[in-house]
Amino acid sequence: MRYVDYHNADRPFFTDDHLIFRETLQKFLEKDAVPNYEKWEEEQSIPRSFWRKMGEYGFLCSYVEEKYGGINGDFGFSIVLHEELARVGAGLFGIGTHCNVIVPYIHKIASEQQKSEYLPKCVSGEIITAIAMTEPGAGSDLASIKTTAVRDGDDYIINGQKTFISNGIYADLIIVACKTDTEVRPGHKGISLFFVESATEGFSRGRKLKKIGIHSQDTAEMYFDNVRVPAKNMLGEEGKGFYYLMEKLQQERLLCSVGAQVAAEDMLKLTIDYVKEREVFGKPVSKFQNTQFKIAEMATQIQIGRQYLDNLIIKHIQEQDIVTEVSMGKWWITDMAKRVASECIQLHGGYGYMEEYKIARRYRDIPVFSIFAGTNEIMKVIIAKNLGL
Ligand SMILES: Cc1cc2nc3c(=O)[nH]c(=O)nc-3n(C[C@H](O)[C@H](O)[C@H](O)COP(=O)(O)OP(=O)(O)OC[C@H]3O[C@@H](n4cnc5c(N)ncnc54)[C@H](O)[C@@H]3O)c2cc1C
């Protein structure tokens, strides 16, 4: 069945190389992540040694050129990484975010000097990255951020606060969205991006935020108190930050959908296994028509999601502008995964509510997919705008 066999060979963007990469990665994760995942969830962190090991094995940022330590792989490798991390658990998404969301900014926009300095260490897992856009007063409305970067000779001085930053506790390198011009209208034209290294004076992290799910993923506040960075730490051109973010969000939203789709597929598989095994009133739960109809409905929706998503992946690889379609996919697939979580936990009965059952964790983890990378309401705003409304 396709909806549970998401890594099958008939997906047109995968070659034998991707399948080998997937098999190696699966073996690695089965050995090094799966047995430790429960502990990481409890400790609310993934050890740095795991990042380094992934780097040593060549799993991180595979699209990076060989001269910077990568394998010059295509987007198919990024999909494999995202799917396999998501298969283990959503708590690993910070690693996928580092590889497939944040480092691509460096890879595509950074100067040669910045690339030589940072890319090899991003690939090896020595550097953990974060991207800091959201502030306590500005999430969906990114153009209204208050963090400023003011020019002072050869430097910029950054002041402000960020929140909800993934990899926030362990990040060594943060791409920070700042206002370099607070007067320009519309406000988004005043946003620029900067590299801030975590050791820089004036930078500090706030609390590791307690979340209802994705516990092993560290999410944090960040403070910038007169953080002085050399002007060469600007990423790309001044005033272009918003455009870079918007451009890269297409890939981030696509990958967010990949995570939700894999979670939905996993939840259905867990539930099919469970209802076949669990007996009530003298027969397996799977023999009740209600169960069969629920499973049939979920399987249908998951299959639709998979077909749509794979089609988007193809178009993204072809570098088509698919902002509207990605926005459609992001809200639909993440909402679908939430519905699946709700139905699947119900079919598990009381056991589904117990932490030792994987469905319980999936149920806690999934709601955030409709919030981060742009909320699902913002996706509908984009779709409506692009429909000329
Ligand atoms: C676990 C987690 C990890 C995150 N990681 C990062 C990260 O690494 N880096 C980063 O910068 N940010 C990160 N975020 C922040 C995330 O991107 C924001 O939470 C998200 O963009 C929403 O912003 P907000 O929380 O301020 O909600 P708000 O913008 O305050 O929205 C509140 C509600 O209003 C709705 N709304 C807003 N505008 C409209 C509108 N125009 N029309 C209709 N409804 C609207 C929203 O959809 C939402 O339902 C993370 C968040 C979480 C929870």
Ligand as a Chemical Component Dictionary entry (heavy atoms), coordinates in Angstrom:
data_LIG
# 
_chem_comp.id                   LIG 
_chem_comp.type                 NON-POLYMER 
_chem_comp.pdbx_formal_charge   0 
_chem_comp.three_letter_code    LIG 
# 
loop_
_chem_comp_atom.comp_id 
_chem_comp_atom.atom_id 
_chem_comp_atom.alt_atom_id 
_chem_comp_atom.type_symbol 
_chem_comp_atom.charge 
_chem_comp_atom.model_Cartn_x 
_chem_comp_atom.model_Cartn_y 
_chem_comp_atom.model_Cartn_z 
_chem_comp_atom.pdbx_ordinal 
LIG C1  C1  C 0 7.666  24.960 18.242 1  
LIG C2  C2  C 0 7.852  26.229 17.461 2  
LIG C3  C3  C 0 9.024  26.438 16.762 3  
LIG C4  C4  C 0 9.228  27.637 16.077 4  
LIG N1  N1  N 0 10.438 27.862 15.465 5  
LIG C5  C5  C 0 10.700 29.096 14.974 6  
LIG C6  C6  C 0 12.016 29.429 14.500 7  
LIG O1  O1  O 0 12.915 28.580 14.456 8  
LIG N2  N2  N 0 12.238 30.686 14.064 9  
LIG C7  C7  C 0 11.276 31.641 14.079 10 
LIG O2  O2  O 0 11.561 32.759 13.692 11 
LIG N3  N3  N 0 10.020 31.364 14.512 12 
LIG C8  C8  C 0 9.724  30.123 14.977 13 
LIG N4  N4  N 0 8.471  29.837 15.440 14 
LIG C9  C9  C 0 7.457  30.877 15.442 15 
LIG C10 C10 C 0 6.329  30.634 14.453 16 
LIG O3  O3  O 0 6.762  30.813 13.145 17 
LIG C11 C11 C 0 5.188  31.582 14.876 18 
LIG O4  O4  O 0 4.664  31.098 16.095 19 
LIG C12 C12 C 0 4.101  31.687 13.822 20 
LIG O5  O5  O 0 4.581  32.323 12.670 21 
LIG C13 C13 C 0 2.878  32.460 14.355 22 
LIG O6  O6  O 0 3.235  33.648 14.967 23 
LIG P1  P1  P 0 2.678  33.975 16.427 24 
LIG O7  O7  O 0 2.966  32.813 17.290 25 
LIG O8  O8  O 0 3.189  35.292 16.828 26 
LIG O9  O9  O 0 1.112  34.037 16.244 27 
LIG P2  P2  P 0 0.266  35.333 15.809 28 
LIG O10 O10 O 0 0.887  35.949 14.620 29 
LIG O11 O11 O 0 0.055  36.172 17.020 30 
LIG O12 O12 O 0 -1.114 34.680 15.390 31 
LIG C14 C14 C 0 -2.168 34.369 16.335 32 
LIG C15 C15 C 0 -3.356 33.837 15.547 33 
LIG O13 O13 O 0 -3.812 34.845 14.635 34 
LIG C16 C16 C 0 -3.882 34.317 13.338 35 
LIG N5  N5  N 0 -3.607 35.339 12.342 36 
LIG C17 C17 C 0 -2.508 36.119 12.244 37 
LIG N6  N6  N 0 -2.596 36.925 11.176 38 
LIG C18 C18 C 0 -3.777 36.640 10.577 39 
LIG C19 C19 C 0 -4.445 37.126 9.414  40 
LIG N7  N7  N 0 -3.897 38.071 8.633  41 
LIG N8  N8  N 0 -5.648 36.606 9.100  42 
LIG C20 C20 C 0 -6.227 35.656 9.865  43 
LIG N9  N9  N 0 -5.642 35.154 10.977 44 
LIG C21 C21 C 0 -4.430 35.640 11.321 45 
LIG C22 C22 C 0 -2.795 33.238 13.304 46 
LIG O14 O14 O 0 -2.995 32.341 12.264 47 
LIG C23 C23 C 0 -2.983 32.624 14.678 48 
LIG O15 O15 O 0 -4.032 31.715 14.642 49 
LIG C24 C24 C 0 8.214  28.632 16.077 50 
LIG C25 C25 C 0 7.015  28.394 16.751 51 
LIG C26 C26 C 0 6.820  27.218 17.451 52 
LIG C27 C27 C 0 5.551  27.027 18.189 53 
# 
loop_
_chem_comp_bond.comp_id 
_chem_comp_bond.atom_id_1 
_chem_comp_bond.atom_id_2 
_chem_comp_bond.value_order 
_chem_comp_bond.pdbx_ordinal 
LIG C1  C2  SING 1  
LIG C2  C3  SING 2  
LIG C2  C26 DOUB 3  
LIG C3  C4  DOUB 4  
LIG C4  N1  SING 5  
LIG C4  C24 SING 6  
LIG N1  C5  DOUB 7  
LIG C5  C6  SING 8  
LIG C5  C8  SING 9  
LIG C6  O1  DOUB 10 
LIG C6  N2  SING 11 
LIG N2  C7  SING 12 
LIG C7  O2  DOUB 13 
LIG C7  N3  SING 14 
LIG N3  C8  DOUB 15 
LIG C8  N4  SING 16 
LIG N4  C9  SING 17 
LIG N4  C24 SING 18 
LIG C9  C10 SING 19 
LIG C10 O3  SING 20 
LIG C10 C11 SING 21 
LIG C11 O4  SING 22 
LIG C11 C12 SING 23 
LIG C12 O5  SING 24 
LIG C12 C13 SING 25 
LIG C13 O6  SING 26 
LIG O6  P1  SING 27 
LIG P1  O7  DOUB 28 
LIG P1  O8  SING 29 
LIG P1  O9  SING 30 
LIG O9  P2  SING 31 
LIG P2  O10 DOUB 32 
LIG P2  O11 SING 33 
LIG P2  O12 SING 34 
LIG O12 C14 SING 35 
LIG C14 C15 SING 36 
LIG C15 O13 SING 37 
LIG C15 C23 SING 38 
LIG O13 C16 SING 39 
LIG C16 N5  SING 40 
LIG C16 C22 SING 41 
LIG N5  C17 SING 42 
LIG N5  C21 SING 43 
LIG C17 N6  DOUB 44 
LIG N6  C18 SING 45 
LIG C18 C19 SING 46 
LIG C18 C21 DOUB 47 
LIG C19 N7  SING 48 
LIG C19 N8  DOUB 49 
LIG N8  C20 SING 50 
LIG C20 N9  DOUB 51 
LIG N9  C21 SING 52 
LIG C22 O14 SING 53 
LIG C22 C23 SING 54 
LIG C23 O15 SING 55 
LIG C24 C25 DOUB 56 
LIG C25 C26 SING 57 
LIG C26 C27 SING 58 
# 
